[in-house]
Structures are given as structure tokens and as C-alpha cells.
Amino acid sequence: MDPVVVLEGIGVRIGGDTILRDVELELARGETLGLFGANGAGKTTLLRLMATLLAPSHGGGTVVGVDIAGNDYTSARPSIGYVGHTPGLYGELTLRENIRFSASIAGIGEAEADAALGAVGLAGAADRRVEATSHGMQRRAEFALQLARKPRLLLLDEPHSALDAAAVDLVESLVERTTAVGGAAVLVSHDRERVAAAADRTVELKSGTLV
Amino acid sequence: MTVSMWSQARSVARRDLIRERRRGEVLWITVPFGAIALLMFPLAIGTDARLLEQIGPGVFWVIVMLFGILISIRQAATETTAQRDALALLGLDPAAGFAGRSISAAALLFVFEVVVGAVAFVLYDIPLIGIPWLFVILPLVALGLGMLGSIAAGVVAAGHSGAGLVPFLVAPLSVPLLLAATQAFEGLRLGRPILNWVLLMVIIVLVLAVIGTLTARPLQESR
């Protein structure tokens, strides 16, 4: 079976600084990878590269079977779910409006979007504006969107930050749902213990190099 | 499920208008300042009614251009990197993003034009001639400025040149629009045919639509 992610000799330079160097990584179907590293080690850059939001400066590879350095890299995106540490929600809109807006762009029905909000425990707060919600609730809303999207590759940057115990279970459930159907997940975190328990394998980035 | 470009554009425009309705920046900040700017000219040059009537349309359009570009750039440039990333991963067609942002900015600009136009009508005693043409000219200028602001905001968001490039992009493209709009109003006032000026505005709007559509993907995907 084709791996979900294959990275070969990946290097990323931004503004003259080398952020990633010679990264080799393969992620099999059904696999969960824990990615550790100190601040500035290149973890978020590696996630953004796997999300096709960043181009490699050298090297190449595939994500969900699509060449990340080719012209058609955007075709991988419907299969990629990325939750960064800064929520991509709109403060003036309610949680429901945010999820419905994202759903309308992605071609997901309103009923499905509303159901996903309910599944992450936000049904009661759905009509509250994002600017009036906590960071943890905003993260739950982003997980709801990923629940509705059902990506093949799930990339979570610091997924446990600002979450209560119930929401942490939600992250694990989301990862399990993804990997159970042949997808893969990458969890970036400083919480080694929790991620190591959830992951099949862990790797560490040191100054842009995987060790 | 594949979503059509126009369906995505409609969602983006709707999102922008809801955000503006709740922020109220155009309604409660930009419109009053536009009206105050119109008030400054009579205070500066005195109450020469004939002169005010002559310069009124020109002053109105200069204010619409200056404030209009601010409205449309502000409208299109309020997205954070995280929001842009999220939209890209959701599969937003860059052309749909451009169209949606332009439509919402144009709708706000149209409101701005109508309110500030009413103030100009009162302050400058502009005769109301050729009203049906206003329903062509005002939306055309609003749409042109909306698209111009969306393109400029896209350049800023792409991050290669920063905001410093915006005046060089906006000025040459907005001047023909300003010229055509002013001349069309002047033609109406003097009873001259204005079809050529309206056609010039249509051409400018079409050129901006082509530029915006063609540059939307490279600007969004400047990864």
C-alpha cells in the first residue's frame, strides 16, 4: 500500500535561513507519528510543508499520492486536515457561522457541519461569537471541521494546548477515526508523554534535522 | 462534492458582509469621515455657490476614490495567515476568493457612495440630472474599486512587496476610473452624451476582473 507521506531529502530555506535540512520521512497508512522538538526546531514548518502550504527549497516527495513539488500540489488539499496553533476562525462570526462557512467552501452540507459541532460538545455554544469564546472552544470548533471533512492526512500542531480532559479525548478520537480508515496523523507537541502514548512512532527535530 | 466557483464566491461575500455588519467600520467610521471631508472644501473655499456646484462632482469622486480604496483594501486584507491557510486547504478557488471579496467590497462602497453622494448633493447643490445613469455609474465605480482593493490586498498578503507597492498598483488603475466617473458626471451636468465615459468604465472593470482572476492563484499560492 502506498504511504500517505513520503519526504525525500527535503530542505526549506526562508529568508536566507535554513529551517529544515535533508528531512527523510515516510508515514504509512494507519500510522500516527509524534513529532517533538524545541521552539524553532522547524516542527510547524514541517507540518506546513506536509499540508502543501509551503514549498520545499530542495528535495521532494508525495503527500496523499500527490507530488508536493509539482504543479498539481493543490489537488492533495481536500485530503489534508491541518489544525495549527492559531485558530483560523473569524472572531465576528459565531461558531456555527464559521463552521457552516468552511463547510460551504468545502462542499459539506449544513446539517453535517452542525452535527460535527454537536459531536465536539459545542451545540450549546454554537451561536456564540468566536471572539466571546475561549481558545479551547475555538480548538474544538476546528476539530469539528476536521470531523466533518474526514481527511486522509491529519496534521495537528500542539493539539492538547488549552484543552480540558474531555477535549483531549476528542483529539484521540479524531486521530483514531482518521487512522482507522487508512489515513495517517502527525501530532506536534511539547507534551511528550501524552503524544508518545497516542503515537505509533515518535521522531524529533533538532535545528531542522530529523533525529 | 465539488463546489462551483460562484457558490464559493457567494459564501465569501456573505462572510465579509456579516463581519462588516458586526464591526461597523464602514458605516460608523469611514462614512462619517467621508462626509466630513466633503464638508472641508466649502469651509476652505467659501460659499461661492457656482464654484461649489462646478467642483462638487470632482470632489465627490476624489473622496470616493480615496476612501473607497481604503475600504476595499481594509476589507480584503483583514484575513490572517491562519485564515488564508484554512481557506486554501478547504479548496477555495482563488478566483472565487477574489470575486467574493470584490463583491462584498463593492456592496460596501456602493453604500458609501450613496450616503456621501447625498451629503454632496446637499452641500454642493449638485443638480439631480440623469438619475438613471447613476444606477450604472455608481455600481461600476464601486465594482472597479472593490476589485482594485482585492488585487492590492492580495499583493500585500502574498508578502513579497508589502504595502509599499500598493500606491504604485492602485494609482495608475484608479485614475482612469476617476477620470471617467468625473467626466460622466460633468457630461450629465452639461447635458452632453456620456456613453463613451461609461464604456470606458466598463472596459476598466473588465480589465480589472481579468487581472484579478489571473493573479488570484499566483498571489494565493506564493508559498
Interface residues (C-beta under 8 A of the other chain):
Chain A: R48 A51 T52 L53 L54 A55 T74 R77 P78 I80 G81 Y82 G84 T86 P87 G88 L89 Y90 E92 L93 E97 F101 S102 S104 I105 A106 G107 I108 R129 R149
Chain B: M1 T2 V3 S7 Q8 S11 V12 R14 R15 I18 R19 R22 R23 T80 T81 A82 Q83 D85 A86 L87 A88 L89 L90 G91 L92 E221 R223
